[in-house]
């Protein structure tokens, strides 16, 4: 299960992640070494570096994306990963998403589908279940609220326009944008996506709240209904 490796203390100081960081900086560390610095300790017979390599090599991704994809329960099943280490790993993944989102905040424009997709990309592209986000704007197209309104398979028969507009009215929104992810990585709209968008747009006309876009997030790809003239 784990490769035989020297313990951290048995490694030359120049190869110990913490010492390597201090001498050469964080960019000199591998992904496994960076994770090892955070986890600090392994378990009986398993070095923290071996443990880190194992975590990164699990699942279908077999890289740092595992920190996002693996659930808390899956992490806790790994020998040497208890609840504390599992929570640490998930917190690292969440921080990385928030860093990416914060970097894009200054360039965010709700008049630009590309800008919106880039801002929410890291938050949604790796989700294994569909999530629909309601983005609410005021008369100046300034963000006044956002809320996950649905989790599961997004289609016209399940997602209720009523719930969307109750939330939009409570926030006094004038414009709304829908955004959801396709876990397959392919953002091509399905017939259900198109039917749902049409229902919500028509309901919005009656409520005097305009649906200005529906954006589908894939893996580093997106489709905007407004850009594709699907609205």
N, CA, C and O of each residue as an XYZ file, in Angstrom:
924
protein
N       0.831     -1.212      0.000
C       0.000      0.000      0.000
C       0.863      1.258      0.000
O       0.636      2.178     -0.786
N       1.856      1.290      0.891
C       2.778      2.411      0.971
C       4.172      1.949      0.566
O       4.588      0.842      0.908
N       4.886      2.794     -0.157
C       6.261      2.483     -0.503
C       7.146      2.638      0.726
O       6.932      3.521      1.556
N       8.140      1.769      0.827
C       9.078      1.865      1.940
C       9.938      3.120      1.757
O      10.582      3.295      0.722
N       9.940      3.967      2.747
C      10.732      5.184      2.687
C      11.399      5.425      4.027
O      10.936      4.951      5.065
N      12.477      6.157      3.987
C      13.117      6.557      5.231
C      12.181      7.485      5.990
O      11.350      8.177      5.401
N      12.333      7.485      7.307
C      11.577      8.455      8.094
C      12.137      9.833      7.818
O      13.230      9.964      7.266
N      11.399     10.861      8.196
C      11.842     12.239      7.950
C      13.180     12.512      8.627
O      14.035     13.196      8.063
N      13.364     11.979      9.836
C      14.602     12.245     10.582
C      15.802     11.564      9.939
O      16.939     12.008     10.102
N      15.540     10.469      9.198
C      16.626      9.744      8.551
C      17.091     10.403      7.254
O      18.184     10.121      6.765
N      16.264     11.272      6.708
C      16.638     11.971      5.488
C      17.679     13.042      5.781
O      17.677     13.612      6.872
N      18.581     13.334      4.819
C      19.496     14.468      4.991
C      18.692     15.747      5.180
O      17.611     15.886      4.608
N      19.203     16.678      5.973
C      18.460     17.907      6.256
C      18.044     18.629      4.975
O      16.970     19.228      4.907
N      18.913     18.563      3.955
C      18.612     19.259      2.696
C      17.414     18.653      1.969
O      16.852     19.279      1.070
N      17.014     17.415      2.362
C      15.875     16.752      1.732
C      14.637     16.751      2.613
O      13.569     16.325      2.175
N      14.765     17.222      3.854
C      13.605     17.314      4.733
C      12.769     18.528      4.312
O      13.302     19.634      4.216
N      11.450     18.336      4.056
C      10.630     19.428      3.519
C      10.716     20.739      4.289
O      10.835     21.803      3.680
N      10.658     20.682      5.615
C      10.695     21.919      6.408
C      12.025     22.640      6.224
O      12.061     23.851      6.006
N      13.121     21.879      6.314
C      14.443     22.483      6.147
C      14.647     22.965      4.716
O      15.264     24.004      4.481
N      14.127     22.203      3.770
C      14.231     22.568      2.355
C      13.490     23.882      2.085
O      13.958     24.726      1.321
N      12.332     24.036      2.724
C      11.564     25.274      2.602
C      12.390     26.457      3.095
O      12.499     27.475      2.413
N      12.966     26.316      4.277
C      13.723     27.415      4.876
C      14.944     27.784      4.041
O      15.325     28.953      3.975
N      15.551     26.799      3.411
C      16.774     27.061      2.660
C      16.511     27.543      1.229
O      17.211     28.418      0.720
N      15.480     26.954      0.583
C      15.280     27.245     -0.835
C      13.931     27.893     -1.172
O      13.726     28.336     -2.302
N      13.011     27.953     -0.201
C      11.706     28.551     -0.458
C      10.661     27.523     -0.853
O      11.007     26.402     -1.224
N       9.378     27.890     -0.778
C       8.287     26.939     -1.026
C       8.263     26.395     -2.453
O       7.820     25.268     -2.674
N       8.736     27.183     -3.424
C       8.706     26.727     -4.812
C       9.622     25.534     -5.061
O       9.495     24.855     -6.080
N      10.547     25.274     -4.133
C      11.471     24.141     -4.293
C      10.844     22.822     -3.859
O      11.399     21.755     -4.120
N       9.689     22.891     -3.195
C       9.061     21.685     -2.656
C       8.102     21.064     -3.671
O       7.409     21.770     -4.403
N       8.075     19.743     -3.699
C       7.093     19.031     -4.512
C       5.721     19.161     -3.835
O       5.624     19.630     -2.701
N       4.678     18.746     -4.535
C       3.336     18.795     -3.950
C       3.263     17.914     -2.710
O       2.641     18.287     -1.715
N       3.894     16.751     -2.768
C       3.890     15.845     -1.615
C       4.635     16.465     -0.438
O       4.215     16.325      0.710
N       5.739     17.149     -0.724
C       6.503     17.792      0.347
C       5.720     18.943      0.974
O       5.756     19.132      2.190
N       5.022     19.703      0.156
C       4.190     20.789      0.687
C       3.117     20.235      1.616
O       2.876     20.773      2.696
N       2.474     19.151      1.183
C       1.438     18.532      2.014
C       2.041     17.964      3.293
O       1.426     18.027      4.357
N       3.236     17.414      3.187
C       3.912     16.834      4.358
C       4.204     17.901      5.411
O       4.103     17.631      6.608
N       4.563     19.104      4.979
C       4.812     20.200      5.919
C       3.541     20.520      6.704
O       3.599     20.797      7.902
N       2.401     20.481      6.029
C       1.122     20.773      6.686
C       0.726     19.652      7.649
O       0.310     19.917      8.777
N       0.855     18.405      7.205
C       0.422     17.267      8.021
C       1.361     16.987      9.187
O       0.933     16.499     10.233
N       2.643     17.298      9.004
C       3.682     17.245     10.039
C       4.116     15.836     10.423
O       5.314     15.562     10.492
N       3.171     14.940     10.674
C       3.552     13.597     11.145
C       2.847     12.512     10.342
O       1.754     12.718      9.816
N       3.489     11.365     10.261
C       2.870     10.203      9.640
C       2.223      9.357     10.719
O       1.585      9.877     11.634
N       2.393      8.053     10.604
C       1.876      7.149     11.617
C       2.874      6.002     11.759
O       3.909      6.004     11.092
N       2.593      5.057     12.587
C       3.544      3.994     12.872
C       3.956      3.264     11.591
O       3.123      2.667     10.908
N       5.253      3.321     11.278
C       5.779      2.639     10.104
C       5.569      3.357      8.795
O       5.984      2.867      7.744
N       4.919      4.533      8.840
C       4.628      5.293      7.616
C       5.102      6.731      7.800
O       4.605      7.435      8.678
N       6.044      7.169      6.994
C       6.524      8.553      7.100
C       5.463      9.501      6.574
O       4.607      9.103      5.784
N       5.513     10.758      7.009
C       4.544     11.740      6.553
C       4.692     11.989      5.053
O       3.709     12.300      4.380
N       5.912     11.854      4.523
C       6.115     12.053      3.094
C       5.492     10.914      2.289
O       4.903     11.142      1.232
N       5.625      9.686      2.796
C       4.986      8.534      2.153
C       3.468      8.680      2.198
O       2.775      8.377      1.227
N       2.968      9.143      3.329
C       1.533      9.358      3.495
C       1.026     10.403      2.508
O      -0.027     10.227      1.895
N       1.776     11.488      2.358
C       1.393     12.565      1.441
C       1.382     12.074     -0.003
O       0.470     12.392     -0.766
N       2.392     11.303     -0.372
C       2.442     10.749     -1.726
C       1.254      9.840     -1.994
O       0.709      9.823     -3.098
N       0.857      9.082     -0.973
C      -0.273      8.173     -1.142
C      -1.568      8.950     -1.367
O      -2.353      8.607     -2.252
N      -1.793      9.997     -0.569
C      -3.004     10.813     -0.718
C      -3.076     11.410     -2.117
O      -4.134     11.401     -2.747
N      -1.950     11.930     -2.605
C      -1.928     12.566     -3.928
C      -2.071     11.554     -5.054
O      -2.458     11.915     -6.165
N      -1.764     10.291     -4.780
C      -1.833      9.264     -5.814
C      -3.125      8.478     -5.849
O      -3.271      7.557     -6.653
N      -4.067      8.833     -4.983
C      -5.343      8.114     -4.932
C      -6.291      8.558     -6.042
O      -6.068      9.572     -6.703
N      -7.351      7.779     -6.230
C      -8.457      8.178     -7.095
C      -8.088      8.267     -8.562
O      -7.074      7.721     -8.998
N      -8.923      8.962     -9.317
C      -8.732      9.078    -10.762
C      -7.770     10.192    -11.130
O      -7.133     10.132    -12.182
N      -7.652     11.201    -10.292
C      -6.834     12.360    -10.630
C      -5.342     12.068    -10.466
O      -4.530     12.411    -11.326
N      -5.000     11.432     -9.353
C      -3.603     11.104     -9.029
C      -2.695     12.345     -9.053
O      -1.582     12.310     -9.577
N      -3.196     13.421     -8.480
C      -2.407     14.643     -8.340
C      -3.033     15.500     -7.234
O      -3.853     15.020     -6.451
N      -2.641     16.753     -7.184
C      -3.082     17.634     -6.096
C      -4.595     17.865     -6.095
O      -5.153     18.270     -5.075
N      -5.263     17.611     -7.224
C      -6.712     17.782     -7.275
C      -7.435     16.807     -6.351
O      -8.608     17.001     -6.032
N      -6.731     15.755     -5.921
C      -7.339     14.828     -4.956
C      -7.738     15.529     -3.667
O      -8.692     15.116     -3.008
N      -7.022     16.581     -3.302
C      -7.345     17.292     -2.061
C      -8.751     17.875     -2.126
O      -9.402     18.044     -1.095
N      -9.219     18.182     -3.327
C     -10.574     18.690     -3.509
C     -11.566     17.549     -3.696
O     -12.657     17.573     -3.125
N     -11.196     16.559     -4.485
C     -12.147     15.511     -4.859
C     -12.437     14.510     -3.744
O     -13.570     14.049     -3.615
N     -11.442     14.170     -2.942
C     -11.657     13.183     -1.884
C     -12.539     13.762     -0.781
O     -12.339     14.900     -0.355
N     -13.497     12.993     -0.326
C     -14.379     13.444      0.745
C     -13.695     13.232      2.096
O     -12.679     12.545      2.196
N     -14.269     13.831      3.115
C     -13.748     13.667      4.467
C     -13.746     12.190      4.861
O     -12.783     11.699      5.450
N     -14.823     11.494      4.533
C     -14.930     10.063      4.874
C     -13.871      9.243      4.162
O     -13.278      8.346      4.760
N     -13.626      9.537      2.888
C     -12.617      8.802      2.116
C     -11.220      9.041      2.693
O     -10.414      8.115      2.786
N     -10.944     10.268      3.073
C      -9.636     10.579      3.647
C      -9.417      9.843      4.967
O      -8.321      9.350      5.235
N     -10.459      9.771      5.784
C     -10.331      9.133      7.102
C     -10.121      7.625      7.021
O      -9.718      7.003      8.004
N     -10.389      7.033      5.860
C     -10.169      5.601      5.674
C      -8.706      5.277      5.385
O      -8.314      4.110      5.419
N      -7.889      6.302      5.100
C      -6.480      6.091      4.795
C      -5.720      5.896      6.104
O      -5.842      6.726      7.005
N      -4.939      4.821      6.234
C      -4.139      4.642      7.454
C      -3.249      5.866      7.695
O      -2.520      6.306      6.805
N      -3.322      6.395      8.899
C      -2.522      7.568      9.217
C      -3.251      8.880      9.054
O      -2.742      9.927      9.453
N      -4.450      8.839      8.466
C      -5.265     10.046      8.305
C      -6.479      9.928      9.215
O      -7.436      9.221      8.900
N      -6.433     10.619     10.333
C      -7.591     10.665     11.221
C      -8.431     11.884     10.895
O      -8.248     12.518      9.855
N      -9.341     12.203     11.778
C     -10.241     13.324     11.522
C      -9.494     14.652     11.436
O      -9.813     15.483     10.586
N      -8.506     14.861     12.301
C      -7.780     16.138     12.304
C      -7.050     16.352     10.983
O      -7.162     17.418     10.379
N      -6.298     15.339     10.529
C      -5.567     15.469      9.269
C      -6.521     15.602      8.084
O      -6.251     16.352      7.147
N      -7.641     14.870      8.127
C      -8.626     14.962      7.043
C      -9.191     16.374      6.951
O      -9.342     16.918      5.857
N      -9.500     16.962      8.094
C     -10.011     18.338      8.119
C      -8.944     19.307      7.615
O      -9.259     20.245      6.883
N      -7.678     19.090      8.000
C      -6.593     19.945      7.520
C      -6.511     19.908      5.998
O      -6.375     20.950      5.356
N      -6.592     18.726      5.427
C      -6.504     18.571      3.972
C      -7.654     19.284      3.279
O      -7.443     19.977      2.284
N      -8.872     19.122      3.795
C     -10.023     19.786      3.177
C      -9.945     21.297      3.330
O     -10.415     22.031      2.461
N      -9.360     21.768      4.416
C      -9.182     23.215      4.601
C      -8.171     23.774      3.607
O      -8.337     24.887      3.106
N      -7.104     22.989      3.316
C      -6.138     23.410      2.298
C      -6.838     23.569      0.944
O      -6.629     24.555      0.238
N      -7.667     22.585      0.598
C      -8.388     22.622     -0.668
C      -9.314     23.844     -0.739
O      -9.393     24.516     -1.767
N     -10.005     24.117      0.360
C     -10.924     25.261      0.384
C     -10.169     26.579      0.275
O     -10.611     27.493     -0.421
N      -9.030     26.681      0.962
C      -8.214     27.890      0.866
C      -7.741     28.129     -0.564
O      -7.744     29.264     -1.039
N      -7.336     27.065     -1.249
C      -6.847     27.213     -2.622
C      -7.952     27.747     -3.526
O      -7.689     28.577     -4.396
N      -9.186     27.281     -3.332
C     -10.313     27.781     -4.124
C     -10.567     29.256     -3.827
O     -10.854     30.042     -4.730
N     -10.458     29.616     -2.558
C     -10.724     31.014     -2.185
C      -9.624     31.949     -2.672
O      -9.895     33.096     -3.026
N      -8.378     31.461     -2.691
C      -7.293     32.261     -3.269
C      -7.588     32.557     -4.735
O      -7.487     33.698     -5.185
N      -7.956     31.503     -5.478
C      -8.229     31.656     -6.910
C      -9.385     32.623     -7.142
O      -9.348     33.434     -8.068
N     -10.412     32.533     -6.296
C     -11.578     33.397     -6.446
C     -11.230     34.846     -6.101
O     -11.670     35.773     -6.781
N     -10.439     35.036     -5.045
C     -10.057     36.387     -4.628
C      -9.202     37.090     -5.689
O      -9.319     38.299     -5.890
N      -8.346     36.320     -6.361
C      -7.498     36.899     -7.404
C      -8.323     37.429     -8.572
O      -7.938     38.400     -9.222
N      -9.443     36.795     -8.830
C     -10.282     37.185     -9.967
C     -11.318     38.249     -9.602
O     -11.995     38.792    -10.476
N     -11.435     38.538     -8.317
C     -12.489     39.460     -7.868
C     -12.357     40.840     -8.504
O     -13.355     41.439     -8.904
N     -11.119     41.349     -8.597
C     -10.923     42.713     -9.113
C     -11.346     42.837    -10.576
O     -11.741     43.915    -11.021
N     -11.263     41.736    -11.320
C     -11.628     41.779    -12.732
C     -13.045     41.310    -13.017
O     -13.437     41.172    -14.175
N     -13.813     41.065    -11.962
C     -15.158     40.548    -12.147
C     -16.109     41.616    -12.684
O     -16.236     42.698    -12.109
N     -16.768     41.298    -13.783
C     -17.785     42.186    -14.355
C     -19.000     41.339    -14.691
O     -18.886     40.340    -15.400
N     -20.150     41.728    -14.192
C     -21.364     40.971    -14.461
C     -21.941     41.286    -15.834
O     -23.001     40.777    -16.201
N     -21.238     42.133    -16.597
C     -21.588     42.362    -18.000
C     -20.814     41.410    -18.907
O     -21.075     41.351    -20.109
N     -19.868     40.667    -18.342
C     -18.997     39.794    -19.118
C     -19.157     38.339    -18.693
O     -18.723     37.975    -17.600
N     -19.771     37.490    -19.531
C     -19.902     36.070    -19.191
C     -18.555     35.403    -18.912
O     -18.452     34.565    -18.016
N     -17.534     35.767    -19.666
C     -16.208     35.185    -19.457
C     -15.688     35.521    -18.062
O     -15.138     34.662    -17.372
N     -15.867     36.771    -17.655
C     -15.426     37.210    -16.335
C     -16.161     36.449    -15.231
O     -15.553     36.034    -14.244
N     -17.452     36.272    -15.403
C     -18.257     35.545    -14.409
C     -17.809     34.091    -14.325
O     -17.623     33.549    -13.235
N     -17.638     33.464    -15.491
C     -17.233     32.054    -15.527
C     -15.866     31.858    -14.883
O     -15.671     30.901    -14.134
N     -14.929     32.739    -15.159
C     -13.593     32.624    -14.583
C     -13.628     32.806    -13.068
O     -12.897     32.138    -12.337
N     -14.483     33.713    -12.606
C     -14.567     33.982    -11.178
C     -15.085     32.770    -10.402
O     -14.595     32.473     -9.312
N     -16.080     32.068    -10.964
C     -16.688     30.942    -10.266
C     -16.108     29.581    -10.680
O     -16.499     28.553    -10.128
N     -15.186     29.569    -11.642
C     -14.695     28.314    -12.217
C     -14.141     27.345    -11.171
O     -14.563     26.190    -11.113
N     -13.197     27.806    -10.346
C     -12.553     26.898     -9.395
C     -13.513     26.407     -8.316
O     -13.332     25.326     -7.755
N     -14.520     27.200     -8.039
C     -15.500     26.809     -7.021
C     -16.419     25.694     -7.512
O     -16.887     24.873     -6.723
N     -16.676     25.669     -8.837
C     -17.695     24.760     -9.357
C     -17.178     23.645    -10.253
O     -17.853     22.624    -10.386
N     -16.023     23.793    -10.869
C     -15.643     22.848    -11.916
C     -15.339     21.436    -11.395
O     -15.472     20.470    -12.147
N     -14.940     21.297    -10.138
C     -14.581     19.985     -9.603
C     -15.685     19.331     -8.786
O     -15.498     18.237     -8.254
N     -16.838     19.994     -8.680
C     -17.932     19.407     -7.907
C     -18.436     18.139     -8.616
O     -18.578     18.113     -9.838
N     -18.698     17.111     -7.840
C     -19.142     15.832     -8.408
C     -20.661     15.758     -8.546
O     -21.195     14.783     -9.076
N     -21.344     16.780     -8.074
C     -22.801     16.860     -8.174
C     -23.154     18.224     -8.742
O     -22.447     19.203     -8.500
N     -24.250     18.295     -9.500
C     -24.653     19.578    -10.058
C     -25.135     20.511     -8.945
O     -25.898     20.112     -8.066
N     -24.674     21.752     -9.003
C     -25.103     22.813     -8.088
C     -25.559     23.992     -8.926
O     -24.885     24.372     -9.882
N     -26.684     24.566     -8.581
C     -27.149     25.763     -9.284
C     -27.054     26.963     -8.354
O     -27.571     26.951     -7.237
N     -26.384     27.993     -8.841
C     -26.183     29.230     -8.083
C     -27.057     30.327     -8.664
O     -27.099     30.529     -9.878
N     -27.745     31.024     -7.796
C     -28.516     32.207     -8.180
C     -27.701     33.443     -7.821
O     -27.353     33.653     -6.659
N     -27.402     34.257     -8.826
C     -26.645     35.499     -8.634
C     -27.629     36.648     -8.797
O     -28.315     36.739     -9.815
N     -27.704     37.526     -7.800
C     -28.698     38.609     -7.808
C     -28.027     39.982     -7.869
O     -27.084     40.258     -7.127
N     -28.523     40.831     -8.758
C     -27.926     42.150     -9.001
C     -28.968     43.245     -8.825
O     -30.169     43.021     -8.972
N     -28.467     44.449     -8.502
C     -29.378     45.601     -8.390
C     -29.471     46.334     -9.729
O     -29.001     45.830    -10.748
N     -30.072     47.511     -9.727
C     -30.281     48.266    -10.972
C     -28.979     48.663    -11.649
O     -28.959     48.901    -12.857
N     -27.874     48.737    -10.877
C     -26.569     49.097    -11.438
C     -25.711     47.868    -11.742
O     -24.506     47.976    -11.969
N     -26.353     46.704    -11.743
C     -25.665     45.430    -11.999
C     -24.570     45.153    -10.981
O     -23.538     44.563    -11.301
N     -24.810     45.589     -9.750
C     -23.896     45.309     -8.642
C     -24.429     44.103     -7.871
O     -25.631     43.991     -7.632
N     -23.536     43.217     -7.490
C     -23.935     42.007     -6.761
C     -24.543     42.362     -5.409
O     -23.931     43.074     -4.613
N     -25.748     41.864     -5.155
C     -26.383     42.088     -3.852
C     -26.640     40.773     -3.113
O     -27.036     40.775     -1.948
N     -26.412     39.650     -3.803
C     -26.590     38.363     -3.133
C     -26.357     37.197     -4.070
O     -26.536     37.309     -5.283
N     -25.959     36.086     -3.497
C     -25.829     34.847     -4.263
C     -26.215     33.692     -3.347
O     -25.974     33.733     -2.141
N     -26.817     32.662     -3.937
C     -27.279     31.544     -3.113
C     -27.361     30.272     -3.956
O     -27.857     30.289     -5.083
N     -26.864     29.165     -3.389
C     -27.065     27.861     -4.013
C     -28.537     27.489     -3.817
O     -29.010     27.349     -2.689
N     -29.244     27.333     -4.921
C     -30.681     27.081     -4.811
C     -31.040     25.636     -5.134
O     -32.179     25.212     -4.939
N     -30.055     24.881     -5.631
C     -30.368     23.497     -5.961
C     -29.102     22.660     -6.023
O     -28.061     23.134     -6.478
N     -29.189     21.406     -5.562
C     -28.124     20.427     -5.701
C     -28.747     19.142     -6.226
O     -29.761     18.680     -5.702
N     -28.160     18.580     -7.230
C     -28.692     17.361     -7.818
C     -28.678     17.459     -9.320
O     -27.855     18.180     -9.884
N     -29.579     16.745     -9.987
C     -29.678     16.822    -11.442
C     -30.560     18.005    -11.812
O     -31.749     18.032    -11.493
N     -29.968     18.980    -12.486
C     -30.705     20.194    -12.836
C     -31.578     19.919    -14.055
O     -31.067     19.618    -15.134
N     -32.896     20.024    -13.884
C     -33.787     19.955    -15.040
C     -35.059     20.741    -14.753
O     -35.334     21.132    -13.618
N     -35.815     20.955    -15.803
C     -36.977     21.846    -15.725
C     -38.070     21.326    -14.812
O     -38.855     22.113    -14.284
N     -38.139     20.018    -14.614
C     -39.220     19.449    -13.810
C     -38.924     19.474    -12.319
O     -39.836     19.330    -11.506
N     -37.660     19.656    -11.949
C     -37.274     19.604    -10.533
C     -37.003     20.998     -9.956
O     -37.462     21.320     -8.860
N     -36.259     21.816    -10.695
C     -35.931     23.154    -10.194
C     -37.160     24.045    -10.296
O     -37.767     24.150    -11.361
N     -37.525     24.680     -9.202
C     -38.741     25.494     -9.161
C     -38.430     26.974     -9.362
O     -37.691     27.560     -8.570
N     -38.986     27.594    -10.418
C     -38.824     29.042    -10.585
C     -39.344     29.818     -9.376
O     -38.846     30.899     -9.062
N     -40.346     29.261     -8.704
C     -40.931     29.927     -7.534
C     -39.861     30.194     -6.475
O     -39.784     31.299     -5.936
N     -39.023     29.172     -6.170
C     -37.971     29.343     -5.168
C     -36.964     30.406     -5.592
O     -36.483     31.186     -4.770
N     -36.658     30.427     -6.867
C     -35.696     31.402     -7.394
C     -36.207     32.814     -7.188
O     -35.471     33.683     -6.721
N     -37.453     33.044     -7.531
C     -37.972     34.414     -7.485
C     -38.372     34.849     -6.080
O     -38.389     36.047     -5.795
N     -38.693     33.916     -5.204
C     -38.891     34.289     -3.796
C     -37.604     34.875     -3.243
O     -37.616     35.906     -2.571
N     -36.486     34.203     -3.536
C     -35.187     34.684     -3.070
C     -34.829     36.007     -3.717
O     -34.342     36.914     -3.042
N     -35.064     36.130     -5.015
C     -34.731     37.366     -5.734
C     -35.548     38.548     -5.220
O     -35.025     39.654     -5.089
N     -36.813     38.320     -4.931
C     -37.677     39.393     -4.419
C     -37.234     39.816     -3.025
O     -37.209     41.007     -2.715
N     -36.886     38.849     -2.186
C     -36.417     39.167     -0.835
C     -35.154     40.034     -0.870
O     -34.958     40.896     -0.014
N     -34.304     39.794     -1.871
C     -33.064     40.568     -2.003
C     -33.265     41.849     -2.808
O     -32.327     42.626     -2.987
N     -34.505     42.072     -3.301
C     -34.839     43.235     -4.131
C     -33.975     43.285     -5.388
O     -33.507     44.348     -5.797
N     -33.773     42.118     -5.988
C     -32.963     42.033     -7.205
C     -33.752     42.535     -8.413
O     -34.969     42.368     -8.497
N     -33.041     43.144     -9.328
C     -33.619     43.604    -10.590
C     -33.198     42.674    -11.727
O     -33.954     42.424    -12.666
N     -31.970     42.172    -11.612
C     -31.435     41.237    -12.599
C     -30.956     39.976    -11.877
O     -30.510     40.032    -10.731
N     -31.055     38.850    -12.562
C     -30.510     37.614    -12.009
C     -29.694     36.892    -13.075
O     -29.932     37.042    -14.274
N     -28.736     36.113    -12.612
C     -27.939     35.233    -13.460
C     -27.972     33.855    -12.817
O     -27.825     33.734    -11.600
N     -28.162     32.827    -13.613
C     -28.073     31.452    -13.134
C     -26.723     30.876    -13.543
O     -26.220     31.154    -14.631
N     -26.156     30.088    -12.672
C     -24.887     29.429    -12.989
C     -24.927     28.033    -12.395
O     -25.243     27.862    -11.218
N     -24.608     27.036    -13.210
C     -24.501     25.689    -12.659
C     -23.396     24.924    -13.368
O     -22.939     25.317    -14.442
N     -22.980     23.841    -12.760
C     -21.865     23.049    -13.265
C     -22.331     21.740    -13.879
O     -23.379     21.204    -13.518
N     -21.533     21.235    -14.813
C     -21.705     19.888    -15.343
C     -20.524     19.051    -14.859
O     -19.404     19.262    -15.324
N     -20.737     18.111    -13.942
C     -19.635     17.299    -13.410
C     -18.868     16.516    -14.479
O     -17.724     16.121    -14.254
N     -19.489     16.292    -15.635
C     -18.807     15.588    -16.720
C     -17.643     16.402    -17.281
O     -16.750     15.859    -17.931
N     -17.663     17.713    -17.022
C     -16.631     18.587    -17.575
C     -17.032     19.224    -18.888
O     -16.375     20.156    -19.351
N     -18.119     18.727    -19.505
C     -18.614     19.267    -20.778
C     -19.756     20.235    -20.494
O     -20.805     19.814    -20.006
N     -19.577     21.530    -20.788
C     -20.612     22.517    -20.441
C     -21.728     22.664    -21.480
O     -22.556     23.568    -21.365
N     -21.761     21.797    -22.481
C     -22.802     21.906    -23.507
C     -24.192     21.810    -22.868
O     -24.460     20.860    -22.133
N     -25.080     22.777    -23.134
C     -26.423     22.742    -22.525
C     -27.226     21.531    -22.992
O     -27.211     21.177    -24.171
N     -27.915     20.913    -22.061
C     -28.825     19.816    -22.401
C     -30.192     20.399    -22.750
O     -30.432     21.594    -22.574
N     -31.074     19.552    -23.241
C     -32.435     20.014    -23.530
C     -33.126     20.467    -22.248
O     -33.916     21.411    -22.252
N     -32.811     19.771    -21.140
C     -33.380     20.162    -19.849
C     -32.875     21.538    -19.422
O     -33.641     22.342    -18.890
N     -31.595     21.810    -19.652
C     -31.031     23.126    -19.317
C     -31.743     24.229    -20.098
O     -32.078     25.279    -19.549
N     -31.963     23.977    -21.367
C     -32.603     24.977    -22.234
C     -34.055     25.189    -21.828
O     -34.538     26.321    -21.791
N     -34.753     24.087    -21.522
C     -36.156     24.195    -21.113
C     -36.291     24.939    -19.795
O     -37.182     25.773    -19.639
N     -35.409     24.642    -18.845
C     -35.439     25.318    -17.552
C     -35.182     26.809    -17.706
O     -35.861     27.630    -17.090
N     -34.204     27.154    -18.526
C     -33.860     28.562    -18.737
C     -35.042     29.328    -19.325
O     -35.322     30.461    -18.934
N     -35.723     28.693    -20.262
C     -36.894     29.330    -20.879
C     -37.980     29.572    -19.842
O     -38.584     30.645    -19.826
N     -38.245     28.590    -18.970
C     -39.271     28.736    -17.930
C     -38.943     29.889    -16.993
O     -39.811     30.690    -16.648
N     -37.681     29.965    -16.585
C     -37.280     31.003    -15.630
C     -37.310     32.383    -16.285
O     -37.696     33.365    -15.651
N     -36.908     32.456    -17.534
C     -36.953     33.747    -18.233
C     -38.387     34.252    -18.344
O     -38.655     35.431    -18.113
N     -39.317     33.348    -18.702
C     -40.725     33.748    -18.830
C     -41.301     34.163    -17.481
O     -42.045     35.140    -17.395
N     -40.957     33.418    -16.423
C     -41.426     33.778    -15.085
C     -40.865     35.138    -14.673
O     -41.557     35.929    -14.032
N     -39.634     35.406    -15.033
C     -39.009     36.678    -14.700
C     -39.705     37.864    -15.348
O     -39.784     38.940    -14.757
N     -40.201     37.674    -16.540
C     -40.923     38.752    -17.229
C     -42.175     39.140    -16.437
O     -42.516     40.318    -16.332
N     -42.850     38.135    -15.886
C     -44.054     38.409    -15.107
C     -43.725     39.112    -13.796
O     -44.519     39.910    -13.297
N     -42.538     38.812    -13.234
C     -42.136     39.383    -11.949
C     -41.329     40.667    -12.120
O     -40.945     41.295    -11.134
N     -41.070     41.057    -13.363
C     -40.250     42.232    -13.665
C     -38.826     42.078    -13.106
O     -38.223     43.038    -12.626
N     -38.312     40.853    -13.181
C     -36.926     40.559    -12.804
C     -36.296     39.841    -13.992
O     -36.718     38.747    -14.367
N     -35.298     40.460    -14.568
C     -34.743     39.959    -15.828
C     -33.639     38.927    -15.632
O     -32.670     39.169    -14.912
N     -33.795     37.780    -16.278
C     -32.720     36.788    -16.347
C     -31.781     37.226    -17.466
O     -32.151     37.196    -18.639
N     -30.567     37.630    -17.103
C     -29.653     38.157    -18.121
C     -28.662     37.119    -18.641
O     -28.023     37.334    -19.671
N     -28.532     35.997    -17.937
C     -27.669     34.938    -18.455
C     -27.854     33.656    -17.644
O     -28.281     33.677    -16.489
N     -27.523     32.569    -18.278
C     -27.400     31.268    -17.608
C     -26.061     30.716    -18.076
O     -25.863     30.483    -19.268
N     -25.149     30.507    -17.145
C     -23.797     30.056    -17.470
C     -23.595     28.648    -16.943
O     -23.872     28.359    -15.779
N     -23.105     27.775    -17.817
C     -22.808     26.396    -17.414
C     -21.293     26.236    -17.350
O     -20.576     26.546    -18.301
N     -20.830     25.749    -16.213
C     -19.401     25.562    -15.970
C     -19.012     24.111    -16.236
O     -19.636     23.185    -15.717
N     -17.973     23.924    -17.049
C     -17.372     22.613    -17.244
C     -15.973     22.629    -16.640
O     -15.692     23.415    -15.735
N     -15.109     21.774    -17.133
C     -13.735     21.732    -16.643
C     -12.889     22.697    -17.457
O     -12.426     22.369    -18.550
N     -12.692     23.909    -16.902
C     -11.967     24.995    -17.567
C     -12.663     25.435    -18.854
O     -12.031     26.015    -19.738
N     -13.947     25.161    -18.958
C     -14.747     25.599    -20.106
C     -16.102     26.084    -19.586
O     -16.528     25.716    -18.492
N     -16.754     26.896    -20.369
C     -18.084     27.350    -19.982
C     -18.917     27.609    -21.228
O     -18.385     27.771    -22.327
N     -20.223     27.645    -21.041
C     -21.153     28.077    -22.080
C     -22.066     29.121    -21.473
O     -22.652     28.912    -20.410
N     -22.180     30.247    -22.158
C     -23.078     31.324    -21.743
C     -24.275     31.344    -22.679
O     -24.118     31.416    -23.898
N     -25.487     31.280    -22.100
C     -26.688     31.336    -22.929
C     -26.795     32.657    -23.676
O     -27.264     32.688    -24.814
N     -26.369     33.741    -23.052
C     -26.449     35.046    -23.719
C     -25.479     35.115    -24.896
O     -25.813     35.666    -25.945
N     -24.285     34.561    -24.724
C     -23.305     34.563    -25.818
C     -23.756     33.677    -26.984
O     -23.452     33.962    -28.142
N     -24.475     32.612    -26.671
C     -24.923     31.668    -27.704
C     -26.316     32.002    -28.251
O     -26.894     31.240    -29.026
N     -26.845     33.169    -27.824
C     -28.196     33.591    -28.256
C     -29.255     32.544    -27.926
O     -30.150     32.277    -28.727
N     -29.140     31.954    -26.734
C     -30.096     30.955    -26.283
C     -31.121     31.531    -25.308
O     -32.024     30.819    -24.869
N     -30.991     32.792    -24.971
C     -31.939     33.423    -24.059
C     -33.132     33.995    -24.844
O     -34.044     34.569    -24.249
